[in-house]
Amino acid sequence: MGVSFDKVDGAMWLDFDVQPAANPVSATDRAARLADPGFGRVFTDHMAIVRYSQGKGWHGARVESRANFPLDPATAVLHYAQEIFEGLKAYKREDGGVNLFRPDANARRFRDSADRMAMAPLPEPVFIEAVEQIVRIDRDWIPGGEGSLYLRPFMIANEVFLGVKPSADYIFAVIASPVGSYFKGGPAPVSIWVSENYTRAAIGGTGAVKCGGNYAASLRAQAEAIEHGCDQVVFLDAVERRYIEELGGMNVFFVFDDGTLSTPPLGTILPGITRDSIIALAREAGTPVREAPYTIEEWRADAASGKLKEAFACGTAAVISPIGKVCSASGDFTIGGGAAGPVAMGLRKKLVDIQYGRAADSHGWIRKVL
Ligand SMILES: *Cc1c(COP(=O)(O)O)cnc(C)c1O
């Protein structure tokens, strides 16, 4: 039947052995790297690591200098892709403190991902503590203004074995990357390509969990989008090939002329924390939100008739990206004249203001780390 790992208590706690980097990047070099960090190429001085082995459970929690992993060529993750990850950000407040946004939701989703991928479940408090340790020790790397520190927790199967089975050993780690304001001068609308040759997820598959394999499988479709002059790919459902699912790494929303919002239902899509937060903010403001299937034919017809006012994509990295143009083998169409719409921009501002501590956090989403 199921996969069995050593019982992990939901409230389990580990003390991290903190060993500050002996040779951190100098303040001058750090300032140069923070001047224009882009996304995902600049990294902080430290990483957090926790190990798991069958029989011993989670152990060896450390914060140390960011360094290579020595991996035997037969390490399971290199062959069978037993790997999961998360993405969340630390935001610098105007008072100099630092906020995390809903890290408990990332910790819970990480456990769900581990379960689906037959990996050892990491206790949620250990996930959150590892993230907070990195934020604290690398706080000088958090950009001010509209920048943030992108945190990347991940777990890999570390058993040296070529047999196909759930690994007995795992490495959980957190690395961090300062990122600039995703858009200079406000988010520019993106163009998206409707993938008719490839699908992302099927019922019973791994679409709803954050595993690297989903991304590997999306790259060919994303390349097709770029070949057609588009920024991003949008996937349709794998059964009827009609229902809009999501982008390679972002959920989607539709805004209608009757003031309602709609977003594809959970199931095969990734349950985005940004998606969930937008639903809550919209409903709180009195906007009805449907979680309902929506086809590409409806999208095209509603854009043409004017019933559809806006469409946007959402996720932690870019928050909200308006969708200006949709391209497919059967023709292109624009939404709202191809410009960013007021509903997308209003929700974006509400969410970002909460994240940076400029607006009241009535949902208990903010965790002050510093
Ligand atoms: C991470 C991710 C999202 C967005 O999730 P957030 O929690 O909002 O960052 C959407 N789709 C996919 C496929 C993802 O991997």
The ligand as a Gaussian input file, in Angstrom:
#p B3LYP/6-31G(d) Opt

LIG

0 1
 C        4.219000      27.952000      -8.165000
 C        3.233000      27.821000      -9.265000
 C        2.142000      28.693000      -9.406000
 C        1.920000      29.896000      -8.514000
 O        1.840000      29.569000      -7.169000
 P        2.052000      30.697000      -6.057000
 O        1.910000      29.967000      -4.782000
 O        1.009000      31.713000      -6.270000
 O        3.430000      31.245000      -6.287000
 C        1.235000      28.460000     -10.418000
 N        1.398000      27.442000     -11.277000
 C        2.442000      26.592000     -11.188000
 C        2.554000      25.491000     -12.171000
 C        3.390000      26.751000     -10.184000
 O        4.422000      25.913000     -10.118000

